Amino acid sequence: MIKAIEPKYHVEYDNSIINVYHANRGEGLPRHTHVYAHLTMCNAGSCMVRKENIEKHITKENKPINLIAGEWHEIEALEDNTVFVNIFSKDYR
């Protein structure tokens, strides 16, 4: 089970919202959905992104992943000191 965390930093810039998460192993964002799409990326450490029958192990070497509106997803840190970022439009908050 993923332990839910809050963003370390929440930044609003132009028409975007950027949430930066600092997570240890087993922490992240448990299964949820949104009415909006957003990008997620891992900047340090590693994460498992799960969505609709797909599991993707990501690190800073991976390009951002588009998480589609209305589709369940979750993000779990696989190691301590992991940093991941979610970016979405202010129009959908």
Buried (B, 14 or more C-beta within 10 A) or exposed (E): EBEEBEBEEEEEEEEBBBBBBBBBBEBBBEEEEBEBBBBBBBBBBBBBBBBEEEEEEBBEEBEBBEBBEEEEBBBBBBBEEBBBBBBBEEEEE
